[in-house]
Amino acid sequence: MGQSNTGNPSKENQGEGNRTADRNYREATEKFVNSERGKAQIRKAGNVSPGEEQKLRKAEEIGKAHAK
């Protein structure tokens, strides 16, 4: 039969509310956001060309129309 993971909590299946995975994700996200690369990505996040902006607005309108 299968092996039990009762002695090793890091191998335990925590299901949908996996606190370990949540903690790891939050720590990695915070580390990225505070890194130089992360800060550079944040600074340029809103920079789009006028053509791209028009496409985004049209897509947004289409999405909102489907939501009604």
DRENTORKOL-3810 file (N, C-alpha, C; in nm, 4 decimals):
REM DRENTORKOL-3810
@n.u->0.0837; n.v->-0.1190; n.w->0.0000; ca.u->0.0000; ca.v->0.0000; ca.w->0.0000; c.u->0.0873; c.v->0.1243; c.w->0.0000
@n.u->0.0248; n.v->0.2446; n.w->-0.0060; ca.u->0.0972; ca.v->0.3714; ca.w->-0.0103; c.u->0.1578; c.v->0.4082; c.w->0.1230
@n.u->0.2551; n.v->0.4954; n.w->0.1168; ca.u->0.3214; ca.v->0.5390; ca.w->0.2385; c.u->0.2448; c.v->0.6551; c.w->0.3014
@n.u->0.2501; n.v->0.6626; n.w->0.4313; ca.u->0.1836; ca.v->0.7695; ca.w->0.5047; c.u->0.2793; c.v->0.8865; c.w->0.5221
@n.u->0.2268; n.v->1.0086; n.w->0.5158; ca.u->0.3072; ca.v->1.1290; ca.w->0.5341; c.u->0.2838; c.v->1.1929; c.w->0.6697
@n.u->0.2364; n.v->1.1157; n.w->0.7662; ca.u->0.2023; ca.v->1.1745; ca.w->0.8957; c.u->0.3224; c.v->1.2307; c.w->0.9686
@n.u->0.4432; n.v->1.1818; n.w->0.9417; ca.u->0.5617; ca.v->1.2313; ca.w->1.0099; c.u->0.6222; c.v->1.3537; c.w->0.9442
@n.u->0.5762; n.v->1.3921; n.w->0.8251; ca.u->0.6354; ca.v->1.5024; ca.w->0.7506; c.u->0.5258; c.v->1.5994; c.w->0.7053
@n.u->0.4992; n.v->1.7047; n.w->0.7828; ca.u->0.3896; ca.v->1.7954; ca.w->0.7494; c.u->0.4079; c.v->1.8664; c.w->0.6162
@n.u->0.5311; n.v->1.8839; n.w->0.5672; ca.u->0.5503; ca.v->1.9536; ca.w->0.4407; c.u->0.5024; c.v->1.8696; c.w->0.3225
@n.u->0.4901; n.v->1.7382; n.w->0.3410; ca.u->0.4432; ca.v->1.6488; ca.w->0.2350; c.u->0.2939; c.v->1.6211; c.w->0.2464
@n.u->0.2304; n.v->1.6725; n.w->0.3496; ca.u->0.0893; ca.v->1.6483; ca.w->0.3731; c.u->0.0042; c.v->1.7203; c.w->0.2708
@n.u->-0.0992; n.v->1.6555; n.w->0.2223; ca.u->-0.1930; ca.v->1.7185; ca.w->0.1314; c.u->-0.2849; c.v->1.8069; c.w->0.2142
@n.u->-0.2727; n.v->1.9378; n.w->0.1968; ca.u->-0.3529; ca.v->2.0305; ca.w->0.2758; c.u->-0.4808; c.v->2.0707; c.w->0.2042
@n.u->-0.5010; n.v->2.0222; n.w->0.0845; ca.u->-0.6238; ca.v->2.0517; ca.w->0.0126; c.u->-0.6263; c.v->2.1925; c.w->-0.0422
@n.u->-0.7465; n.v->2.2430; n.w->-0.0633; ca.u->-0.7638; ca.v->2.3731; ca.w->-0.1269; c.u->-0.7096; c.v->2.4883; c.w->-0.0432
@n.u->-0.7127; n.v->2.4775; n.w->0.0857; ca.u->-0.6635; ca.v->2.5837; ca.w->0.1735; c.u->-0.5203; c.v->2.5599; c.w->0.2160
@n.u->-0.4314; n.v->2.5316; n.w->0.1232; ca.u->-0.2932; ca.v->2.4956; ca.w->0.1526; c.u->-0.2174; c.v->2.6162; c.w->0.2070
@n.u->-0.2010; n.v->2.6198; n.w->0.3380; ca.u->-0.1355; ca.v->2.7332; ca.w->0.4037; c.u->0.0130; c.v->2.7430; c.w->0.3689
@n.u->0.0779; n.v->2.6284; n.w->0.3519; ca.u->0.2204; ca.v->2.6287; ca.w->0.3180; c.u->0.2416; c.v->2.6903; c.w->0.1803
@n.u->0.1619; n.v->2.6493; n.w->0.0825; ca.u->0.1737; ca.v->2.7048; ca.w->-0.0527; c.u->0.1404; c.v->2.8536; c.w->-0.0522
@n.u->0.0406; n.v->2.8929; n.w->0.0249; ca.u->0.0034; ca.v->3.0343; ca.w->0.0344; c.u->0.1186; c.v->3.1165; c.w->0.0914
@n.u->0.1789; n.v->3.0684; n.w->0.1974; ca.u->0.2906; ca.v->3.1386; ca.w->0.2597; c.u->0.4089; c.v->3.1493; c.w->0.1620
@n.u->0.4400; n.v->3.0389; n.w->0.0931; ca.u->0.5504; ca.v->3.0406; ca.w->-0.0037; c.u->0.5240; c.v->3.1396; c.w->-0.1160
@n.u->0.4007; n.v->3.1423; n.w->-0.1659; ca.u->0.3639; ca.v->3.2340; ca.w->-0.2729; c.u->0.3774; c.v->3.3790; c.w->-0.2263
@n.u->0.3247; n.v->3.4081; n.w->-0.1097; ca.u->0.3304; ca.v->3.5452; ca.w->-0.0577; c.u->0.4744; c.v->3.5907; c.w->-0.0352
@n.u->0.5581; n.v->3.5029; n.w->0.0179; ca.u->0.6986; ca.v->3.5381; ca.w->0.0407; c.u->0.7708; c.v->3.5627; c.w->-0.0919
@n.u->0.7468; n.v->3.4773; n.w->-0.1909; ca.u->0.8117; ca.v->3.4934; ca.w->-0.3215; c.u->0.7635; c.v->3.6206; c.w->-0.3906
@n.u->0.6348; n.v->3.6503; n.w->-0.3784; ca.u->0.5796; ca.v->3.7712; ca.w->-0.4391; c.u->0.6391; c.v->3.8955; c.w->-0.3746
@n.u->0.6462; n.v->3.8969; n.w->-0.2429; ca.u->0.7041; ca.v->4.0117; ca.w->-0.1725; c.u->0.8515; c.v->4.0298; c.w->-0.2096
@n.u->0.9245; n.v->3.9197; n.w->-0.2192; ca.u->1.0656; ca.v->3.9263; ca.w->-0.2572; c.u->1.0806; c.v->3.9853; c.w->-0.3979
@n.u->0.9947; n.v->3.9423; n.w->-0.4920; ca.u->1.0005; ca.v->3.9947; ca.w->-0.6284; c.u->0.9654; c.v->4.1432; c.w->-0.6327
@n.u->0.8587; n.v->4.1817; n.w->-0.5667; ca.u->0.8138; ca.v->4.3208; ca.w->-0.5671; c.u->0.9213; c.v->4.4130; c.w->-0.5106
@n.u->0.9942; n.v->4.3671; n.w->-0.4120; ca.u->1.0976; ca.v->4.4490; ca.w->-0.3502; c.u->1.2325; c.v->4.4418; c.w->-0.4223
@n.u->1.2445; n.v->4.3549; n.w->-0.5241; ca.u->1.3702; ca.v->4.3433; ca.w->-0.5979; c.u->1.3791; c.v->4.4554; c.w->-0.7029
@n.u->1.4991; n.v->4.4795; n.w->-0.7526; ca.u->1.5168; ca.v->4.5819; ca.w->-0.8566; c.u->1.4384; c.v->4.5451; c.w->-0.9821
@n.u->1.4418; n.v->4.4181; n.w->-1.0199; ca.u->1.3663; ca.v->4.3736; ca.w->-1.1380; c.u->1.2163; c.v->4.3964; c.w->-1.1181
@n.u->1.1671; n.v->4.3643; n.w->-1.0002; ca.u->1.0258; ca.v->4.3830; ca.w->-0.9704; c.u->0.9863; c.v->4.5296; c.w->-0.9745
@n.u->1.0700; n.v->4.6147; n.w->-0.9168; ca.u->1.0410; ca.v->4.7583; ca.w->-0.9174; c.u->1.0393; c.v->4.8132; c.w->-1.0592
@n.u->1.1301; n.v->4.7644; n.w->-1.1453; ca.u->1.1327; ca.v->4.8082; ca.w->-1.2851; c.u->1.0053; c.v->4.7638; c.w->-1.3568
@n.u->0.9615; n.v->4.6413; n.w->-1.3319; ca.u->0.8384; ca.v->4.5914; ca.w->-1.3944; c.u->0.7169; c.v->4.6719; c.w->-1.3488
@n.u->0.7136; n.v->4.7089; n.w->-1.2233; ca.u->0.6024; ca.v->4.7878; ca.w->-1.1697; c.u->0.5997; c.v->4.9262; c.w->-1.2345
@n.u->0.7172; n.v->4.9878; n.w->-1.2504; ca.u->0.7238; ca.v->5.1215; ca.w->-1.3119; c.u->0.6715; c.v->5.1213; c.w->-1.4549
@n.u->0.7009; n.v->5.0169; n.w->-1.5309; ca.u->0.6598; ca.v->5.0172; ca.w->-1.6711; c.u->0.5262; c.v->4.9462; c.w->-1.6947
@n.u->0.4604; n.v->4.9019; n.w->-1.5905; ca.u->0.3375; ca.v->4.8234; ca.w->-1.6030; c.u->0.2264; c.v->4.8962; c.w->-1.6774
@n.u->0.2108; n.v->5.0241; n.w->-1.6591; ca.u->0.1005; ca.v->5.0969; ca.w->-1.7214; c.u->0.1344; c.v->5.1597; c.w->-1.8549
@n.u->0.2581; n.v->5.1432; n.w->-1.9011; ca.u->0.3004; ca.v->5.2044; ca.w->-2.0262; c.u->0.2560; c.v->5.1207; c.w->-2.1457
@n.u->0.1580; n.v->5.1716; n.w->-2.2194; ca.u->0.1121; ca.v->5.1047; ca.w->-2.3418; c.u->0.1038; c.v->5.2076; c.w->-2.4530
@n.u->0.1188; n.v->5.1601; n.w->-2.5752; ca.u->0.1097; ca.v->5.2502; ca.w->-2.6900; c.u->-0.0366; c.v->5.2915; c.w->-2.7092
@n.u->-0.0595; n.v->5.4030; n.w->-2.7798; ca.u->-0.1983; ca.v->5.4458; ca.w->-2.8041; c.u->-0.2810; c.v->5.3386; c.w->-2.8757
@n.u->-0.2193; n.v->5.2667; n.w->-2.9696; ca.u->-0.2913; ca.v->5.1597; ca.w->-3.0394; c.u->-0.3302; c.v->5.0469; c.w->-2.9459
@n.u->-0.2373; n.v->5.0094; n.w->-2.8590; ca.u->-0.2644; ca.v->4.9041; ca.w->-2.7618; c.u->-0.3717; c.v->4.9486; c.w->-2.6629
@n.u->-0.3669; n.v->5.0753; n.w->-2.6238; ca.u->-0.4677; ca.v->5.1284; ca.w->-2.5324; c.u->-0.6072; c.v->5.1189; c.w->-2.5940
@n.u->-0.6163; n.v->5.1497; n.w->-2.7221; ca.u->-0.7455; ca.v->5.1426; ca.w->-2.7920; c.u->-0.7959; c.v->4.9976; c.w->-2.7932
@n.u->-0.7073; n.v->4.9020; n.w->-2.8199; ca.u->-0.7465; ca.v->4.7606; ca.w->-2.8205; c.u->-0.7939; c.v->4.7171; c.w->-2.6815
@n.u->-0.7239; n.v->4.7624; n.w->-2.5779; ca.u->-0.7615; ca.v->4.7268; ca.w->-2.4417; c.u->-0.8978; c.v->4.7833; c.w->-2.4043
@n.u->-0.9229; n.v->4.9072; n.w->-2.4430; ca.u->-1.0531; ca.v->4.9685; ca.w->-2.4124; c.u->-1.1663; c.v->4.8965; c.w->-2.4853
@n.u->-1.1420; n.v->4.8570; n.w->-2.6120; ca.u->-1.2439; ca.v->4.7851; ca.w->-2.6881; c.u->-1.2710; c.v->4.6491; c.w->-2.6234
@n.u->-1.1653; n.v->4.5798; n.w->-2.5835; ca.u->-1.1826; ca.v->4.4504; ca.w->-2.5169; c.u->-1.2593; c.v->4.4657; c.w->-2.3859
@n.u->-1.2309; n.v->4.5723; n.w->-2.3130; ca.u->-1.3004; ca.v->4.5984; ca.w->-2.1882; c.u->-1.4509; c.v->4.6205; c.w->-2.2131
@n.u->-1.4815; n.v->4.6994; n.w->-2.3160; ca.u->-1.6214; ca.v->4.7249; ca.w->-2.3506; c.u->-1.6929; c.v->4.5948; c.w->-2.3869
@n.u->-1.6263; n.v->4.5095; n.w->-2.4649; ca.u->-1.6866; ca.v->4.3811; ca.w->-2.5033; c.u->-1.7115; c.v->4.2955; c.w->-2.3798
@n.u->-1.6146; n.v->4.2921; n.w->-2.2901; ca.u->-1.6300; ca.v->4.2157; ca.w->-2.1675; c.u->-1.7445; c.v->4.2662; c.w->-2.0808
@n.u->-1.7560; n.v->4.3969; n.w->-2.0713; ca.u->-1.8640; ca.v->4.4563; ca.w->-1.9905; c.u->-1.9996; c.v->4.4269; c.w->-2.0546
@n.u->-2.0054; n.v->4.4267; n.w->-2.1875; ca.u->-2.1312; ca.v->4.3990; ca.w->-2.2562; c.u->-2.1772; c.v->4.2564; c.w->-2.2286
@n.u->-2.0842; n.v->4.1638; n.w->-2.2200; ca.u->-2.1193; ca.v->4.0235; ca.w->-2.1899; c.u->-2.1644; c.v->4.0069; c.w->-2.0455
@n.u->-2.1223; n.v->4.0951; n.w->-1.9578; ca.u->-2.1543; ca.v->4.0836; ca.w->-1.8164; c.u->-2.2942; c.v->4.1323; c.w->-1.7833
@n.u->-2.3548; n.v->4.2051; n.w->-1.8743; ca.u->-2.4866; ca.v->4.2636; ca.w->-1.8451; c.u->-2.5980; c.v->4.1638; c.w->-1.8467
END
